[in-house]
Amino acid sequence: MSKESNLDKNWKKDFPIHKQEAAQVSRRDFAKFLTLVSGGLMVGSGLVAAKSYFLPKEGVEGEHFVCKIKDIPVGGTQTFVIEGSKIPYMLIHLEDGTFRAYEQKCTHLSCAVFYKPGTGEIHCPCHEGLFDAKSGDVLAGPPPRALPKLDVVVKGESIYVTAAHEQIS
Amino acid sequence: MSTFRAGQNQANTKKLNIILSTIIFILILNVTIQIWLLYAALNNALENNREILIPAFLASTVLFFIGLGMLYFLPNGNNNSKEILRKKDIYT
C-alpha cells in the first residue's frame, strides 16, 4: 500500500466528509447547550428568590446623626456613611427647606450621583440618568429603579437619618 | 412496529431540518423569556419586593422543563443517508 493511499484512507477516517451529518451534530449540540443555559437561568432565578427570603438585605437600624442644619446650605448636599455599612449616602437640603437622604449609588451601574441645585433633580453623569430629588423616582435615562432612600429626622439643630418606612413595614 | 423515533430517523432530510430549526427556535424563545424573568426578579429583589420572586422562579422552571421536553423530539439523523454513505465506502 502506497503512502498516499494510506494517508488518504486515514484522512477520511478522521474527518467526516458528509457535510449534512456534520451540520446535524453541531445543531444538536447547540440545542443541548440552549437547554443547559435555560437550566442555568432557572437556577439563577431560584438563587435570587432564595437569597431574598433567607439572606435579606440588612436595613438601617435606629437613628444616625449626619450633621447640623447650619452645615448644609439650601441646595447643598452632604455625603455620609452609616456606621457598620459601606454604602455612601447623600443628604440633600432642598430649596423648599426640606431634607432628603438617598443612596449615592446610581441604580443603573452604581456611579456616584449628585444633586443639581435649583433643578430638583439628581443626576448621574455616567449615562445621563435623572432622579426626582423629592421622591428618588427615575425621571429619565437607563436606571431601572428609584434611589433607595432614608427617612430624615430633624431634632433641633441636628439632622438624623433612619430606615425608610417601606423597609420597616 | 414503527415508533416515533424510528419514523423520524427515516424521514426526509428537509423535514429533519425543519424539526431541528423549530426546536432551536423554541429553545431560544424560552431562554429569552427566562432572561426577562430573571431581570424582573432581580430588579424587584433589589427593591425588596418579594411578591414576584417565587412566581418568576416557577415560570422559569416550567420553561426549562418545556425545553427539556423538546430534546426528546431532537432528531438523531437520517439513517437512510448513513446507509447510503456506508455503501459508497466513504467511511473506510
Chai-1 contact restraints between the chains, C-beta under 6 A:
chainA,res_idxA,chainB,res_idxB,connection_type,confidence,min_distance_angstrom,max_distance_angstrom,comment,restraint_id
A,I17,B,I90,contact,1.0,0.0,6.0,A-B,restraint_1
A,H18,B,L85,contact,1.0,0.0,6.0,A-B,restraint_2
A,Q24,B,G77,contact,1.0,0.0,6.0,A-B,restraint_3
A,R27,B,L20,contact,1.0,0.0,6.0,A-B,restraint_4
A,R28,B,L74,contact,1.0,0.0,6.0,A-B,restraint_5
A,A31,B,I23,contact,1.0,0.0,6.0,A-B,restraint_6
A,A31,B,I24,contact,1.0,0.0,6.0,A-B,restraint_7
A,A31,B,L27,contact,1.0,0.0,6.0,A-B,restraint_8
A,A31,B,L74,contact,1.0,0.0,6.0,A-B,restraint_9
A,L34,B,L27,contact,1.0,0.0,6.0,A-B,restraint_10
A,L34,B,V31,contact,1.0,0.0,6.0,A-B,restraint_11
A,T35,B,G67,contact,1.0,0.0,6.0,A-B,restraint_12
A,T35,B,L68,contact,1.0,0.0,6.0,A-B,restraint_13
A,T35,B,L71,contact,1.0,0.0,6.0,A-B,restraint_14
A,V37,B,V31,contact,1.0,0.0,6.0,A-B,restraint_15
A,S38,B,N30,contact,1.0,0.0,6.0,A-B,restraint_16
A,S38,B,V31,contact,1.0,0.0,6.0,A-B,restraint_17
A,S38,B,Q34,contact,1.0,0.0,6.0,A-B,restraint_18
A,S38,B,F64,contact,1.0,0.0,6.0,A-B,restraint_19
A,S38,B,G67,contact,1.0,0.0,6.0,A-B,restraint_20
A,G39,B,F64,contact,1.0,0.0,6.0,A-B,restraint_21
A,L41,B,Q34,contact,1.0,0.0,6.0,A-B,restraint_22
A,L41,B,L38,contact,1.0,0.0,6.0,A-B,restraint_23
A,M42,B,S60,contact,1.0,0.0,6.0,A-B,restraint_24
A,M42,B,T61,contact,1.0,0.0,6.0,A-B,restraint_25
A,M42,B,F64,contact,1.0,0.0,6.0,A-B,restraint_26
A,G44,B,L38,contact,1.0,0.0,6.0,A-B,restraint_27
A,S45,B,L38,contact,1.0,0.0,6.0,A-B,restraint_28
A,S45,B,A41,contact,1.0,0.0,6.0,A-B,restraint_29
A,S45,B,A56,contact,1.0,0.0,6.0,A-B,restraint_30
A,S45,B,F57,contact,1.0,0.0,6.0,A-B,restraint_31
A,S45,B,S60,contact,1.0,0.0,6.0,A-B,restraint_32
A,G46,B,F57,contact,1.0,0.0,6.0,A-B,restraint_33
A,V48,B,A41,contact,1.0,0.0,6.0,A-B,restraint_34
A,V48,B,L42,contact,1.0,0.0,6.0,A-B,restraint_35
A,V48,B,A45,contact,1.0,0.0,6.0,A-B,restraint_36
A,A49,B,L53,contact,1.0,0.0,6.0,A-B,restraint_37
A,A49,B,I54,contact,1.0,0.0,6.0,A-B,restraint_38
A,A49,B,F57,contact,1.0,0.0,6.0,A-B,restraint_39
A,S52,B,A45,contact,1.0,0.0,6.0,A-B,restraint_40
A,S52,B,R50,contact,1.0,0.0,6.0,A-B,restraint_41
A,S52,B,L53,contact,1.0,0.0,6.0,A-B,restraint_42
A,P144,B,N43,contact,1.0,0.0,6.0,A-B,restraint_43
A,R145,B,N43,contact,1.0,0.0,6.0,A-B,restraint_44
A,R145,B,E47,contact,1.0,0.0,6.0,A-B,restraint_45
